[in-house]
Amino acid sequence: MSIEPFHTTRGSLVTGAGTGDPADRRSALEELLGADWHPLYAYLRRRGRGPEHAADLVQGFLARLLERDAFAGLAREGGRFRGWLLA
């Protein structure tokens, strides 16, 4: 299995996901999370999770982030998005 790298995150997406108009936030979140879903899934698969379990874990993780509105207040000055996501 090849390693799926995280893409370079555009700072405008991070800022858009954390602030502003709800429609703009949703669009930014969809792009951010859509791009990071597969690398998170691949990470779990490399650590021995089965396909369905890994997919469920990623979906649950991202759903909890959205439920908690964890992206509110994110700004590009806060550091790397992938570091924040993996933390």
C-alpha positions in Angstrom: 0.0 0.0 0.0 1.5 3.4 -1.0 1.6 6.2 1.4 -1.1 8.8 0.8 0.4 12.3 1.4 -1.6 15.1 2.8 -2.1 17.9 0.3 -0.7 21.4 0.8 -3.5 23.2 2.6 -4.5 26.6 1.2 -4.6 29.1 4.0 -7.7 30.7 2.6 -9.6 27.4 3.0 -8.5 27.2 6.7 -9.6 30.8 7.3 -12.9 30.2 5.3 -13.7 27.1 7.3 -13.3 28.9 10.6 -14.9 32.2 10.0 -17.4 34.1 7.9 -20.6 33.4 6.1 -22.2 29.9 6.8 -22.3 29.1 3.1 -18.7 30.0 2.6 -17.7 28.0 5.7 -19.6 24.9 4.4 -17.9 25.1 1.0 -14.4 25.5 2.6 -15.1 22.6 5.0 -16.2 20.4 2.2 -13.1 21.0 0.3 -10.8 20.7 3.3 -12.3 17.5 4.6 -12.8 16.0 1.2 -9.1 16.4 0.5 -8.1 15.0 3.9 -10.5 12.0 4.1 -8.3 9.6 2.1 -5.0 10.4 3.8 -6.7 9.8 7.2 -8.2 6.6 6.0 -4.9 5.4 4.6 -3.2 6.3 7.9 -5.6 4.0 9.8 -5.3 1.2 7.2 -1.5 1.3 7.6 -2.1 0.8 11.4 -4.0 -2.4 10.8 -7.6 -1.2 10.7 -9.9 -3.1 8.3 -11.4 -1.1 5.4 -14.9 -0.7 6.9 -13.6 0.1 10.4 -11.1 2.7 9.1 -13.8 4.4 7.0 -16.2 4.4 10.0 -13.4 5.9 12.2 -12.6 8.7 9.8 -16.3 9.5 9.3 -16.9 9.5 13.0 -13.9 11.7 13.7 -14.9 14.3 11.1 -18.5 14.3 12.2 -17.4 15.0 15.8 -15.2 17.9 14.6 -18.2 19.3 12.8 -20.6 18.8 15.7 -18.2 20.6 18.1 -17.7 23.3 15.5 -14.0 22.7 16.0 -13.2 24.8 13.0 -14.6 28.0 14.4 -11.9 30.6 14.8 -9.2 28.7 12.8 -6.8 31.0 11.1 -3.8 30.5 8.9 -1.5 32.1 11.5 -2.3 29.2 13.9 0.1 26.7 12.3 -0.3 23.9 9.9 -3.8 22.5 9.4 -2.6 18.9 9.1 -0.8 19.2 12.4 -3.9 20.6 14.0 -6.0 17.8 12.4 -3.7 15.0 13.5 -3.4 16.4 17.0 
